[in-house]
Amino acid sequence: MKWRGGMSRSHARGFTLFELLVVTCIVAVLAVALLNRVSFYQEQAEKAAMEQVVAALQSALTLQMASLMTGGRESEADKLTTENPMNWLAKKPANYAGEFFDPAPQAVAPGNWIFDLKSRNLIYVVDRGNFFTPGKDGVKWIRLHVNLVQDYIPSGGGKRRRPALSGAVIEPVESYRWFDRRL
């Protein structure tokens, strides 16, 4: 007996075991690919959030420096290199854990900021670090420090140059890499 479209009823009942296995394999591969992409994008979101805090800190540092320079207090700029940069923000990030003296990497929960009172470094402890390559110490954290910037300007007849304070930057203590690899 032929059924619609010329197929017999025995062939129109449903999936064969082979077809079910093929569909299951395809769904499993797609699920693994999706989970891999979700993990990648979560890490990229963490990187973007960390960079956003650093940008806010750089803006706050620029305002601190401008205040000193416009007030004729450039001699006080050295204090900026030892202060906790989080104190310059109107509101600290929710993941700021506070100040510690010589913290061990495992003492701070991943995904948090801390200020090291010994080294005077601001530290971000990486949470999702599959695409993160740490610096020489091998620890998955980013240590930042405030540095003053000096330019050399001509003095007198223009041949002699003397250093002059021109600004301040917050920059990594040692290099690190956080890959933006496309899968």
C-alpha positions as CSV (number, residue, x, y, z in Angstrom):
1,M,0.0,0.0,0.0
2,K,1.4,3.3,-1.0
3,W,1.1,6.3,1.2
4,R,1.3,10.0,0.2
5,G,4.2,10.9,-2.1
6,G,4.7,7.3,-3.0
7,M,6.3,6.1,0.3
8,S,5.1,3.0,2.0
9,R,3.8,3.2,5.6
10,S,6.8,1.2,6.9
11,H,9.1,4.0,5.8
12,A,7.0,6.9,7.1
13,R,6.9,5.9,10.8
14,G,9.9,8.0,12.1
15,F,13.6,8.1,12.6
16,T,15.8,5.1,12.2
17,L,18.4,4.5,14.8
18,F,21.1,5.7,12.5
19,E,19.3,9.0,11.8
20,L,18.8,9.5,15.6
21,L,22.5,8.9,16.2
22,V,23.5,11.4,13.5
23,V,21.2,14.1,14.9
24,T,22.4,13.5,18.4
25,C,26.1,13.8,17.3
26,I,25.3,17.1,15.5
27,V,23.5,18.5,18.5
28,A,26.4,17.5,20.8
29,V,28.9,19.2,18.5
30,L,26.9,22.3,18.4
31,A,26.4,22.4,22.2
32,V,30.2,22.0,22.7
33,A,30.9,24.9,20.2
34,L,28.3,27.1,21.9
35,L,29.7,26.4,25.4
36,N,33.2,27.2,24.2
37,R,32.0,30.5,22.7
38,V,30.1,31.4,25.9
39,S,33.3,30.8,27.9
40,F,35.3,33.0,25.5
41,Y,32.8,35.8,25.6
42,Q,32.6,35.7,29.4
43,E,36.4,36.1,29.5
44,Q,36.2,39.0,27.0
45,A,33.5,40.6,29.2
46,E,35.9,40.3,32.2
47,K,38.7,41.9,30.2
48,A,36.5,44.8,29.1
49,A,35.3,45.4,32.6
50,M,38.9,45.4,33.9
51,E,40.0,47.8,31.1
52,Q,37.0,50.1,31.9
53,V,38.1,50.4,35.5
54,V,41.7,51.2,34.4
55,A,40.4,53.9,32.0
56,A,38.3,55.4,34.9
57,L,41.4,55.4,37.1
58,Q,43.5,57.0,34.3
59,S,40.9,59.8,34.0
60,A,40.9,60.3,37.8
61,L,44.7,60.4,37.8
62,T,44.7,63.0,35.0
63,L,42.3,65.1,37.0
64,Q,44.5,64.8,40.1
65,M,47.6,65.8,38.1
66,A,45.8,68.7,36.5
67,S,44.7,69.9,39.9
68,L,48.3,69.9,41.1
69,M,49.6,71.6,38.0
70,T,47.0,74.3,37.9
71,G,47.5,75.0,41.6
72,G,51.3,75.3,41.2
73,R,51.9,72.2,43.3
74,E,53.8,70.0,40.9
75,S,56.2,69.2,43.7
76,E,53.4,67.1,45.3
77,A,53.1,64.9,42.2
78,D,55.3,62.2,43.7
79,K,52.6,61.5,46.3
80,L,50.4,60.2,43.4
81,T,52.8,57.3,42.9
82,T,52.2,56.0,46.4
83,E,48.5,56.7,46.9
84,N,45.7,54.1,46.3
85,P,44.2,55.1,43.0
86,M,40.8,53.7,44.0
87,N,40.5,56.6,46.5
88,W,40.3,59.0,43.5
89,L,37.1,57.5,42.2
90,A,33.7,58.9,43.4
91,K,32.5,55.3,43.8
92,K,34.8,52.3,44.1
93,P,34.0,49.2,41.9
94,A,31.8,46.6,43.5
95,N,34.7,44.1,43.1
96,Y,37.2,46.2,45.0
97,A,38.3,44.0,48.0
98,G,40.4,46.7,49.8
99,E,44.0,47.2,50.9
100,F,46.3,44.4,51.8
101,F,49.9,44.3,52.9
102,D,52.0,42.0,50.6
103,P,49.1,39.8,49.5
104,A,49.5,36.2,48.3
105,P,47.7,35.5,45.0
106,Q,45.5,32.9,46.6
107,A,44.5,35.3,49.4
108,V,42.2,37.3,47.0
109,A,39.2,35.9,45.3
110,P,39.5,35.9,41.5
111,G,37.8,38.8,39.7
112,N,38.6,41.3,42.5
113,W,40.8,44.5,42.7
114,I,43.1,45.1,45.7
115,F,45.8,47.6,46.6
116,D,49.1,46.3,47.9
117,L,50.3,48.5,50.7
118,K,53.9,47.2,50.5
119,S,54.5,47.6,46.7
120,R,52.0,50.4,46.3
121,N,50.6,48.5,43.3
122,L,46.9,48.2,42.3
123,I,46.2,44.5,41.5
124,Y,43.5,42.9,39.5
125,V,43.2,39.1,40.1
126,V,42.0,37.5,36.8
127,D,39.0,35.2,37.2
128,R,38.6,33.6,33.7
129,G,42.1,33.3,32.4
130,N,42.0,30.7,29.5
131,F,43.3,33.3,27.1
132,F,45.5,35.2,29.6
133,T,49.3,34.9,29.7
134,P,50.7,36.4,33.0
135,G,54.0,38.2,33.4
136,K,57.3,36.8,34.7
137,D,55.9,35.9,38.1
138,G,53.5,33.4,36.5
139,V,50.5,34.6,38.6
140,K,47.2,35.3,36.9
141,W,47.0,38.9,38.1
142,I,47.6,42.3,36.6
143,R,49.7,44.7,38.7
144,L,49.4,48.4,37.9
145,H,51.5,51.4,39.2
146,V,51.3,55.1,38.8
147,N,54.3,56.6,37.0
148,L,55.1,60.3,36.4
149,V,55.8,61.4,32.8
150,Q,58.6,63.9,32.2
151,D,59.4,65.6,28.9
152,Y,62.6,67.5,28.2
153,I,62.1,71.1,27.3
154,P,64.6,73.6,26.0
155,S,66.0,76.0,28.6
156,G,67.6,79.3,28.0
157,G,69.3,79.5,24.6
158,G,67.4,76.4,23.4
159,K,70.4,74.0,23.4
160,R,70.2,72.8,27.0
161,R,67.3,70.6,27.9
162,R,65.8,70.1,31.3
163,P,63.2,67.6,32.5
164,A,59.8,68.9,33.2
165,L,56.8,67.1,34.6
166,S,54.1,66.7,31.9
167,G,51.7,64.2,33.4
168,A,51.1,60.8,35.0
169,V,50.0,57.4,33.8
170,I,48.8,54.2,35.3
171,E,50.5,51.3,33.6
172,P,51.3,47.6,34.1
173,V,54.3,46.8,36.3
174,E,55.2,43.9,34.0
175,S,53.8,43.0,30.6
176,Y,51.0,40.5,30.2
177,R,48.9,39.3,27.3
178,W,45.1,38.8,27.2
179,F,44.4,37.3,23.8
180,D,41.4,38.3,21.8
181,R,41.5,35.1,19.8
182,R,38.6,34.5,17.4
183,L,37.4,30.9,17.5
